[in-house]
Structures are given as C-alpha cells and as structure tokens.
Amino acid sequence: MNASAEQWVKVFNGESKPTGEGGRNSNNMRPIVLVCEHASNFVPPNFNGLGLSEKQLQSHIAWDPGALDTAKLMVSKLDATLVASQVSRLIYDCNRPPHSSTAIPLSSEQQSIPGNSSITPAEKEQRVETYYRPFETALTQCIDSLVSPLVVTIHSFTPVYLGKKRDVEIGVLYDTDQRFADAFMRQAGDQPRFNIQRNQPYAPTDGVTHTLKHHALSRGLLNVMLEIRNDLISTLEQQQKMAAYLANLIDLSLLENT
C-alpha cells in the first residue's frame, strides 16, 4: 500500500513471546487475526461531516464505540494481530462488499445521511478504492502471513435499538461455518457471566458477515464475529474485564479445535 492508503487502515501486533508457544508461525505471531471494521468515527474534512451533527458522529451510527479499545486489549492478551479501519462506516462500511447498497449508507437507524444522498457512481468507486481496498489488502496480507489463522471480528451494538431494549449482552455470529462459534458457546456455558446468544442482535441475513465470508470462509479458516453491547465496554475498566473474558474464551475454544 502507498502512504496515502495506509492512513485509512491500521495494523496492531501483540507482544511477541518465545517461538513455538501457542502454535506460533514463523514470524513469531500467534495465528489469530482480530478485525475491527467499525473502529473509527473519523470523517475526512472534505466531506463536511456528511451534514451530520457532532452528536450524531459520536453515536453508534458512525462507528462501534468501545470496540477498538477492547480489541486492542485483546491483542496484547492473545498476542494476536488486529486490523482496524480508520474511517467512519458512514464514509464506507468495510464490513460490506462494494456492490452492497449499505456499503455507503443513505440512512442509519432511521437517520438520513445527507452527505451520501446524491453520491454518483464515480464518487462511490472513489470511496471503494480509497477506503475499502486498502483495508481489504491489509487484512489479506495479515491473514496470508500466518498459517491457518483464526479470524475474529469485533463489534459493539446499542442497548436500545429503535426504542426496543436488547437483553443480549454478547452476540456470537457466524455464517455457514459454525465450528468456532460452537466451541465458543460451549466454553461460555461454563463461565455464564453474560447473556450470550447466537446470531444476535444481528444475523447473516442482515448482511453483517461480509468479512467472515470474504476473508475466512473463502480460505476454510475458523472464524467468528463477536458483538458486544456497548454499555458493557464504555469505560477502561469494563474494556479490560471484557477483553480478558473474551480472550480467555478464545484461547479455550482454540484448544477444542486443535
């Protein structure tokens, strides 16, 4: 990637441990790739905030609050690699393919996005090339640098959606390959600290499994998408506890699949 492309995606690496520990690859990293497609609410200045208020840009419509901070803490605990987008999903949603009608959303949670309302095909293609392709390339390179890595995408969701309270606290999402999700649910059942549900609060039919399908299913890799209710990761202390809990479940679930 060139320098301008690199500003829209960031790769984090965990602290290395002795080669050979935990099924390590030749580059001394564990075969675990975390992904945070909605890590940032940054809107480049030339988009004039997409016509939204600062309050809207700080809300869930623009990003997944708490997801990146939690994922970064998981990186150090798992000695994993993390690939994170550095632009708001309202500019381009990196968990959507370019042909998706929601890759550049016209509305989100019943709120219109004025800056996307009259986008031309040429402008859409420019956003694909500027924001999505560098992310896709970085994630591909990370996965290809490891031997059969586990792919885990990290997201957060709101406690209330369109006026309806959500009781689920952690969602374990999967598409057509549920091997790792099954192991994760078994391990979570032995440590019942949260309300954990399968394919909630979203499901594959909502179009949320693009990263899993494109980067993991296509390679036959173990994978899962974790959705965390954002009121459980709103402070550093909460993020530390959640990161430790999820990292432990991931470690235990990996043991089932080795």
KOLFI-955451 format. One record per residue (C-alpha): chain; residue in one letter; x, y, z; residue number from 1. Coordinates in Angstrom, 3 decimals. Example, Ala and Ser with C-alpha at 12.3 -4.5 7.8 and 13.67 -1.06 7.14 Angstrom:
BEGIN
{node "A","A",{12.300,-4.500,7.800},1}
{node "A","S",{13.670,-1.060,7.140},2}
# end
This chain:
BEGIN
{node "A","M",{0.000,0.000,0.000},1}
{node "A","N",{1.129,3.550,-0.605},2}
{node "A","A",{1.397,6.110,2.184},3}
{node "A","S",{-1.953,7.754,1.442},4}
{node "A","A",{-3.719,4.383,1.556},5}
{node "A","E",{-2.079,3.382,4.835},6}
{node "A","Q",{-3.729,6.243,6.737},7}
{node "A","W",{-7.138,4.561,6.376},8}
{node "A","V",{-6.174,1.242,7.976},9}
{node "A","K",{-4.014,0.397,10.968},10}
{node "A","V",{-2.432,-2.905,11.979},11}
{node "A","F",{-1.646,-3.653,15.630},12}
{node "A","N",{0.550,-6.529,16.802},13}
{node "A","G",{0.767,-8.175,20.211},14}
{node "A","E",{3.982,-8.503,22.159},15}
{node "A","S",{5.965,-11.471,20.894},16}
{node "A","K",{6.616,-14.482,23.068},17}
{node "A","P",{9.080,-17.350,22.533},18}
{node "A","T",{8.792,-19.068,19.167},19}
{node "A","G",{6.793,-22.290,19.315},20}
{node "A","E",{4.475,-21.229,22.144},21}
{node "A","G",{0.765,-21.439,21.429},22}
{node "A","G",{1.077,-22.704,17.860},23}
{node "A","R",{3.106,-19.785,16.573},24}
{node "A","N",{4.004,-19.020,12.991},25}
{node "A","S",{7.463,-18.361,11.599},26}
{node "A","N",{7.053,-14.612,12.250},27}
{node "A","N",{6.518,-15.420,15.960},28}
{node "A","M",{2.892,-14.217,15.996},29}
{node "A","R",{0.073,-16.462,17.127},30}
{node "A","P",{-2.295,-17.422,14.306},31}
{node "A","I",{-5.098,-15.120,15.431},32}
{node "A","V",{-6.316,-12.138,13.417},33}
{node "A","L",{-8.743,-9.722,15.050},34}
{node "A","V",{-10.666,-7.326,12.824},35}
{node "A","C",{-12.404,-4.069,13.725},36}
{node "A","E",{-14.181,-2.715,10.649},37}
{node "A","H",{-16.057,-0.021,12.586},38}
{node "A","A",{-13.191,1.164,14.773},39}
{node "A","S",{-13.356,4.864,13.922},40}
{node "A","N",{-15.908,7.645,13.543},41}
{node "A","F",{-13.474,9.838,11.600},42}
{node "A","V",{-14.929,11.706,8.643},43}
{node "A","P",{-12.305,13.350,6.402},44}
{node "A","P",{-12.670,17.166,6.325},45}
{node "A","N",{-13.603,17.265,2.638},46}
{node "A","F",{-16.895,15.524,3.466},47}
{node "A","N",{-18.022,18.364,5.788},48}
{node "A","G",{-19.235,15.914,8.406},49}
{node "A","L",{-21.644,14.393,5.865},50}
{node "A","G",{-24.111,17.032,7.002},51}
{node "A","L",{-24.435,15.433,10.442},52}
{node "A","S",{-24.168,16.930,13.919},53}
{node "A","E",{-21.244,16.189,16.230},54}
{node "A","K",{-23.637,14.240,18.452},55}
{node "A","Q",{-24.610,12.023,15.532},56}
{node "A","L",{-20.979,11.449,14.592},57}
{node "A","Q",{-20.228,10.362,18.158},58}
{node "A","S",{-23.112,7.891,18.144},59}
{node "A","H",{-23.350,4.292,17.008},60}
{node "A","I",{-24.478,5.259,13.519},61}
{node "A","A",{-20.910,6.392,12.753},62}
{node "A","W",{-18.892,3.634,14.460},63}
{node "A","D",{-18.848,0.926,17.152},64}
{node "A","P",{-17.979,2.720,20.417},65}
{node "A","G",{-15.632,0.739,22.647},66}
{node "A","A",{-14.895,-1.925,20.046},67}
{node "A","L",{-11.400,-0.776,19.082},68}
{node "A","D",{-10.231,-0.191,22.656},69}
{node "A","T",{-11.473,-3.631,23.670},70}
{node "A","A",{-9.908,-5.262,20.615},71}
{node "A","K",{-6.537,-3.597,21.300},72}
{node "A","L",{-6.550,-5.007,24.828},73}
{node "A","M",{-7.354,-8.435,23.396},74}
{node "A","V",{-4.368,-8.139,21.061},75}
{node "A","S",{-1.942,-7.985,23.965},76}
{node "A","K",{-3.662,-10.819,25.829},77}
{node "A","L",{-3.766,-13.122,22.799},78}
{node "A","D",{-0.535,-11.955,21.166},79}
{node "A","A",{-2.650,-11.536,18.065},80}
{node "A","T",{-2.770,-9.207,15.083},81}
{node "A","L",{-5.505,-6.585,14.733},82}
{node "A","V",{-6.584,-4.867,11.520},83}
{node "A","A",{-8.713,-1.764,12.092},84}
{node "A","S",{-10.355,0.694,9.722},85}
{node "A","Q",{-9.535,4.350,10.353},86}
{node "A","V",{-12.607,5.916,8.767},87}
{node "A","S",{-16.282,6.057,9.716},88}
{node "A","R",{-18.564,3.373,8.352},89}
{node "A","L",{-20.716,6.227,7.040},90}
{node "A","I",{-17.946,7.035,4.554},91}
{node "A","Y",{-17.513,3.359,3.702},92}
{node "A","D",{-18.545,0.315,5.712},93}
{node "A","C",{-15.594,-2.082,5.473},94}
{node "A","N",{-17.863,-4.964,6.506},95}
{node "A","R",{-19.771,-4.638,3.240},96}
{node "A","P",{-18.754,-5.541,-0.324},97}
{node "A","P",{-18.678,-2.732,-2.892},98}
{node "A","H",{-21.884,-3.943,-4.547},99}
{node "A","S",{-23.861,-3.698,-1.285},100}
{node "A","S",{-26.443,-0.925,-1.066},101}
{node "A","T",{-25.395,-0.363,2.565},102}
{node "A","A",{-21.653,-0.013,1.903},103}
{node "A","I",{-22.242,3.740,1.706},104}
{node "A","P",{-25.490,4.109,3.661},105}
{node "A","L",{-28.154,6.636,2.798},106}
{node "A","S",{-29.556,6.278,6.327},107}
{node "A","S",{-28.689,4.565,9.579},108}
{node "A","E",{-31.008,3.765,12.455},109}
{node "A","Q",{-33.706,5.854,10.712},110}
{node "A","Q",{-31.392,8.866,10.477},111}
{node "A","S",{-30.662,10.179,6.993},112}
{node "A","I",{-27.052,10.784,5.932},113}
{node "A","P",{-27.212,13.955,3.802},114}
{node "A","G",{-23.639,13.665,2.510},115}
{node "A","N",{-24.436,10.294,0.943},116}
{node "A","S",{-27.799,11.173,-0.571},117}
{node "A","S",{-26.616,12.220,-4.013},118}
{node "A","I",{-23.374,10.276,-4.410},119}
{node "A","T",{-22.523,9.464,-8.044},120}
{node "A","P",{-21.218,6.102,-9.298},121}
{node "A","A",{-17.805,7.705,-9.831},122}
{node "A","E",{-17.751,9.052,-6.286},123}
{node "A","K",{-18.771,5.663,-4.930},124}
{node "A","E",{-15.973,3.974,-6.841},125}
{node "A","Q",{-13.511,6.529,-5.481},126}
{node "A","R",{-14.574,5.708,-1.921},127}
{node "A","V",{-14.207,1.986,-2.648},128}
{node "A","E",{-10.666,2.485,-3.926},129}
{node "A","T",{-9.653,4.993,-1.252},130}
{node "A","Y",{-11.107,3.418,1.894},131}
{node "A","Y",{-12.149,-0.200,1.284},132}
{node "A","R",{-9.383,-1.589,-0.932},133}
{node "A","P",{-6.529,-0.625,1.460},134}
{node "A","F",{-8.422,-2.278,4.324},135}
{node "A","E",{-9.085,-5.378,2.225},136}
{node "A","T",{-5.435,-5.542,1.171},137}
{node "A","A",{-4.082,-5.099,4.701},138}
{node "A","L",{-6.349,-7.810,6.083},139}
{node "A","T",{-5.463,-10.175,3.237},140}
{node "A","Q",{-1.748,-9.634,3.838},141}
{node "A","C",{-2.097,-10.279,7.577},142}
{node "A","I",{-4.037,-13.488,7.025},143}
{node "A","D",{-1.640,-14.693,4.343},144}
{node "A","S",{1.362,-14.060,6.613},145}
{node "A","L",{0.064,-16.628,9.115},146}
{node "A","V",{-0.621,-20.348,8.878},147}
{node "A","S",{-4.352,-21.137,9.122},148}
{node "A","P",{-5.222,-18.250,11.471},149}
{node "A","L",{-8.435,-17.830,13.393},150}
{node "A","V",{-10.341,-14.740,12.195},151}
{node "A","V",{-12.395,-12.852,14.820},152}
{node "A","T",{-14.257,-9.650,14.053},153}
{node "A","I",{-15.030,-7.338,16.990},154}
{node "A","H",{-18.108,-5.110,17.046},155}
{node "A","S",{-20.360,-3.313,19.509},156}
{node "A","F",{-24.091,-2.620,19.500},157}
{node "A","T",{-26.521,-0.360,21.326},158}
{node "A","P",{-28.524,-1.419,24.422},159}
{node "A","V",{-31.650,0.059,22.830},160}
{node "A","Y",{-32.430,-0.101,19.114},161}
{node "A","L",{-35.301,1.933,17.682},162}
{node "A","G",{-36.885,2.085,21.127},163}
{node "A","K",{-36.571,-1.620,21.869},164}
{node "A","K",{-34.347,-2.815,24.713},165}
{node "A","R",{-31.869,-5.563,23.899},166}
{node "A","D",{-31.310,-8.178,26.586},167}
{node "A","V",{-28.467,-9.935,24.772},168}
{node "A","E",{-25.059,-8.792,26.019},169}
{node "A","I",{-22.682,-10.647,23.724},170}
{node "A","G",{-23.605,-11.942,20.292},171}
{node "A","V",{-21.717,-14.845,18.703},172}
{node "A","L",{-22.292,-14.594,14.977},173}
{node "A","Y",{-21.366,-16.944,12.173},174}
{node "A","D",{-22.318,-17.675,8.580},175}
{node "A","T",{-22.085,-21.183,7.126},176}
{node "A","D",{-19.178,-22.319,9.319},177}
{node "A","Q",{-20.089,-22.571,12.993},178}
{node "A","R",{-17.183,-24.691,14.216},179}
{node "A","F",{-15.546,-21.987,16.288},180}
{node "A","A",{-18.854,-20.452,17.371},181}
{node "A","D",{-19.958,-23.842,18.722},182}
{node "A","A",{-16.739,-24.203,20.721},183}
{node "A","F",{-17.036,-20.620,21.984},184}
{node "A","M",{-20.617,-21.191,23.149},185}
{node "A","R",{-19.618,-24.369,24.957},186}
{node "A","Q",{-16.833,-22.566,26.782},187}
{node "A","A",{-19.085,-19.603,27.574},188}
{node "A","G",{-21.621,-22.004,29.051},189}
{node "A","D",{-19.019,-22.999,31.616},190}
{node "A","Q",{-18.492,-19.326,32.549},191}
{node "A","P",{-22.029,-17.838,32.479},192}
{node "A","R",{-21.241,-14.199,33.272},193}
{node "A","F",{-23.187,-12.653,30.402},194}
{node "A","N",{-26.320,-13.175,28.333},195}
{node "A","I",{-24.655,-14.681,25.250},196}
{node "A","Q",{-26.732,-15.613,22.206},197}
{node "A","R",{-26.099,-16.999,18.737},198}
{node "A","N",{-26.541,-14.700,15.731},199}
{node "A","Q",{-27.911,-11.861,17.834},200}
{node "A","P",{-28.596,-8.954,17.714},201}
{node "A","Y",{-27.848,-9.416,14.001},202}
{node "A","A",{-27.773,-12.427,11.711},203}
{node "A","P",{-26.153,-13.336,8.376},204}
{node "A","T",{-29.391,-12.315,6.635},205}
{node "A","D",{-28.642,-8.738,7.777},206}
{node "A","G",{-25.542,-8.711,5.599},207}
{node "A","V",{-23.100,-8.443,8.512},208}
{node "A","T",{-20.833,-11.391,7.713},209}
{node "A","H",{-19.006,-9.996,4.672},210}
{node "A","T",{-15.571,-10.043,6.330},211}
{node "A","L",{-16.081,-13.612,7.546},212}
{node "A","K",{-17.186,-14.800,4.116},213}
{node "A","H",{-14.633,-12.896,2.065},214}
{node "A","H",{-11.555,-13.472,4.210},215}
{node "A","A",{-12.217,-16.620,6.277},216}
{node "A","L",{-14.840,-18.853,4.685},217}
{node "A","S",{-13.141,-18.489,1.315},218}
{node "A","R",{-9.959,-19.945,2.870},219}
{node "A","G",{-11.616,-22.553,5.084},220}
{node "A","L",{-10.441,-20.729,8.221},221}
{node "A","L",{-12.030,-20.861,11.659},222}
{node "A","N",{-13.942,-17.646,12.252},223}
{node "A","V",{-16.486,-15.841,14.381},224}
{node "A","M",{-17.980,-12.376,14.786},225}
{node "A","L",{-18.341,-11.046,18.335},226}
{node "A","E",{-20.882,-8.313,19.069},227}
{node "A","I",{-20.591,-6.640,22.494},228}
{node "A","R",{-23.304,-4.424,23.944},229}
{node "A","N",{-21.598,-1.066,24.193},230}
{node "A","D",{-22.766,-0.185,27.699},231}
{node "A","L",{-20.546,-3.076,28.854},232}
{node "A","I",{-17.393,-1.545,27.323},233}
{node "A","S",{-17.871,2.170,27.895},234}
{node "A","T",{-15.044,2.546,30.462},235}
{node "A","L",{-11.446,1.358,30.547},236}
{node "A","E",{-12.189,-0.957,33.483},237}
{node "A","Q",{-15.092,-2.539,31.602},238}
{node "A","Q",{-12.972,-2.910,28.470},239}
{node "A","Q",{-10.185,-4.601,30.418},240}
{node "A","K",{-12.596,-7.072,32.019},241}
{node "A","M",{-14.350,-7.809,28.728},242}
{node "A","A",{-11.061,-8.221,26.856},243}
{node "A","A",{-9.804,-10.682,29.472},244}
{node "A","Y",{-13.073,-12.626,29.414},245}
{node "A","L",{-13.249,-12.883,25.626},246}
{node "A","A",{-9.545,-13.632,25.207},247}
{node "A","N",{-9.816,-16.485,27.680},248}
{node "A","L",{-12.824,-17.945,25.845},249}
{node "A","I",{-10.981,-17.654,22.538},250}
{node "A","D",{-7.964,-19.472,23.969},251}
{node "A","L",{-10.136,-22.255,25.376},252}
{node "A","S",{-12.140,-22.543,22.159},253}
{node "A","L",{-8.966,-22.803,20.102},254}
{node "A","L",{-7.886,-25.758,22.232},255}
{node "A","E",{-11.083,-27.550,21.173},256}
{node "A","N",{-10.214,-27.020,17.530},257}
{node "A","T",{-6.582,-28.189,17.617},258}
# end
